[in-house]
């Protein structure tokens, strides 16, 4: 019996793992609804770390994140046909813990993080905005409008351009993607909020690095 319990414990620990913490690729994404720009960008949440929502078109197969100096970009690959359309009834939420401090920001009472910003998209075309938490207590659902995000979509791919100026100068953030509204089962990415991933904003490569490589190649050619 002890052996069976030990095997079960090992299996449980192996299943409940933390999401990946990633350092972002510094890149500019063109808002055209295409996944082509996302080549070379790390997947923050693969399919196995995403709770499938119902209907299936509300959920994600992969979530990508990258940034440049002015924007935080999210690329959302949806399942099924037509899931990416902003006119769908679903509300696609991104909770952002901008200061990495669980004692500040929204916490529904069961969350491990405190979320200072909220991005919403969808709700039959009425939502493409970013909000800041304004609650008197962390459990209060109270958000103040900060501004609009830029977006694009195709049949099953969504792109968001979120202004970094609205994120309080963050260099790191916890990112939790969630889908509500007209769903019987909510999508969560990461599947367990307590283990949501941390995104470290990427920085441009030093210019001298490229020049150094060019110089080395010139010397090789001379030889």
C-alpha positions in Angstrom: 0.0 0.0 0.0 2.9 2.4 0.9 4.4 1.8 -2.5 1.1 2.6 -4.3 0.9 5.9 -2.3 4.5 6.8 -3.1 3.9 6.2 -6.9 0.7 8.3 -6.7 2.5 11.1 -4.9 5.3 11.1 -7.6 2.6 11.2 -10.4 0.8 14.1 -8.7 4.0 16.1 -8.2 5.0 15.5 -11.8 1.5 16.6 -13.0 1.3 19.9 -11.0 4.3 21.8 -12.3 5.0 25.4 -12.5 4.5 27.3 -15.8 7.6 28.4 -17.6 9.3 31.7 -16.6 10.6 33.2 -19.7 12.7 36.2 -20.8 11.0 37.8 -23.8 12.3 38.2 -27.3 12.7 41.9 -28.2 10.7 42.2 -31.3 8.2 44.4 -33.1 5.0 42.7 -34.2 2.9 43.9 -37.1 -0.8 43.9 -36.2 -2.1 41.9 -39.2 -3.7 38.8 -37.7 -1.0 36.6 -39.0 1.1 34.2 -36.9 4.1 34.6 -39.2 5.7 37.4 -37.1 5.7 35.1 -34.1 8.4 32.7 -35.5 11.3 32.7 -33.1 9.2 33.8 -30.2 9.0 31.5 -27.1 5.6 30.0 -26.3 4.7 31.1 -22.8 1.8 28.7 -22.4 1.7 25.5 -24.6 -1.5 23.5 -25.0 -0.7 21.2 -22.0 -0.6 24.1 -19.6 -4.0 25.6 -20.7 -7.3 24.5 -19.2 -9.6 24.0 -22.2 -12.8 26.1 -22.0 -16.2 25.2 -23.4 -17.1 26.0 -26.1 -13.7 24.9 -27.5 -13.5 28.1 -29.7 -13.1 30.1 -26.5 -9.9 28.4 -25.6 -6.2 28.5 -26.7 -3.8 26.0 -28.2 -0.8 28.3 -27.5 0.0 31.7 -26.0 3.0 33.7 -27.2 4.4 36.8 -25.6 7.2 39.2 -26.7 7.9 42.9 -26.4 9.8 45.9 -27.7 10.5 49.2 -26.0 7.0 50.5 -26.3 4.7 47.5 -26.4 4.0 44.2 -24.8 2.6 41.8 -27.4 0.4 38.7 -27.0 -0.3 36.2 -29.7 -3.2 33.9 -29.0 -3.8 30.8 -31.1 -7.4 29.8 -30.6 -9.0 26.3 -31.1 -11.8 25.6 -33.6 -13.0 27.8 -36.4 -13.7 31.5 -35.9 -12.6 31.7 -32.3 -10.4 34.8 -32.7 -13.1 37.1 -33.9 -13.6 40.1 -31.6 -17.4 39.9 -32.2 -17.6 36.6 -30.3 -19.5 36.8 -27.1 -16.4 35.6 -25.1 -14.4 38.1 -23.0 -10.7 37.3 -23.2 -8.9 38.6 -20.1 -5.3 39.1 -19.3 -4.5 39.7 -15.6 -1.1 41.4 -15.2 0.8 41.5 -11.8 3.0 44.5 -12.8 4.9 44.9 -9.5 5.3 41.2 -8.6 3.8 42.0 -5.2 0.9 39.7 -4.1 -0.1 42.3 -1.4 -1.2 44.9 -4.1 -3.7 44.6 -6.9 -6.8 42.4 -7.4 -7.0 39.1 -5.6 -10.4 37.3 -5.6 -9.5 35.6 -2.3 -8.1 32.4 -3.7 -5.3 33.9 -5.9 -1.6 33.8 -5.1 -0.9 37.0 -7.0 -2.1 40.6 -6.9 -3.1 41.8 -10.3 -2.6 45.5 -11.0 -3.7 45.6 -14.6 -6.5 43.9 -16.6 -6.7 43.7 -20.4 -10.0 42.7 -22.0 -10.9 41.8 -25.6 -14.1 40.6 -27.2 -17.5 40.8 -25.6 -19.1 41.2 -29.1 -16.6 43.9 -30.1 -17.1 46.1 -27.1 -13.8 45.3 -25.3 -10.2 46.1 -26.4 -9.0 48.0 -23.3 -6.6 48.1 -20.5 -7.6 48.9 -16.9 -5.8 49.6 -13.6 -7.0 48.1 -10.3 -8.7 50.7 -8.1 -10.3 48.6 -5.4 -10.4 49.7 -1.8 -9.6 46.1 -0.9 -7.9 43.5 -3.0 -11.1 41.4 -3.3 -13.1 44.3 -4.7 -13.8 44.1 -8.5 -13.0 47.7 -9.3 -11.0 48.8 -12.4 -10.3 52.2 -13.9 -10.0 52.7 -17.6 -6.4 53.5 -18.8 -6.7 53.3 -22.6 -7.2 51.1 -25.6 -5.0 48.4 -27.0 -4.3 47.7 -30.6 -5.4 44.4 -31.9 -5.8 42.2 -35.0 -7.3 38.8 -35.7 -7.8 36.1 -38.3 -9.9 33.0 -38.1 -8.0 31.5 -35.2 -5.2 33.9 -34.2 -5.3 37.1 -32.2 -2.6 39.7 -31.7 -2.6 42.3 -29.0 -0.4 45.4 -28.7 -0.5 46.6 -25.1 1.3 50.0 -24.4 4.1 49.5 -21.9 3.5 53.1 -20.8 0.3 51.7 -19.1 2.2 49.0 -17.2 3.9 51.3 -14.7 7.5 50.7 -15.9 7.5 47.0 -15.3 10.5 44.9 -16.2 8.9 41.7 -15.0 5.2 40.7 -14.7 3.1 37.7 -13.9 0.7 37.0 -16.8 -2.6 35.0 -16.3 -4.8 34.5 -19.4 -8.5 33.8 -18.7 -11.7 33.6 -20.8 -15.2 34.3 -19.5 -18.6 35.4 -20.9 -20.8 32.9 -22.7 -18.7 29.9 -21.7 -19.7 26.9 -19.6 -16.1 26.3 -18.6 -13.5 29.0 -18.3 -10.1 28.9 -19.9 -7.1 29.4 -17.7 -3.5 29.8 -18.9 -1.6 28.8 -16.8 -4.0 26.1 -15.6 -3.3 26.7 -11.9 -3.1 30.4 -11.0 -0.8 29.7 -8.1 1.9 28.6 -10.6 1.4 31.2 -13.3 4.5 32.2 -15.3 6.7 35.2 -14.9 7.6 37.2 -18.0 10.8 39.2 -18.0 10.8 41.9 -20.6 13.4 41.4 -23.4 16.0 44.1 -24.2 17.6 44.8 -27.5 20.9 43.2 -28.3 23.9 45.6 -27.9 24.8 47.2 -31.2 28.5 46.4 -30.7 27.8 42.7 -30.6 26.7 42.8 -34.3 29.7 45.0 -35.2 32.0 42.6 -33.4 30.7 39.6 -35.4 31.1 41.6 -38.6 34.7 42.4 -37.7 35.5 38.7 -36.9 34.1 37.6 -40.1 36.2 40.2 -42.0 39.4 38.9 -40.3 38.5 35.3 -41.2 38.0 36.3 -44.9 41.4 38.0 -45.0 43.1 34.9 -43.8 
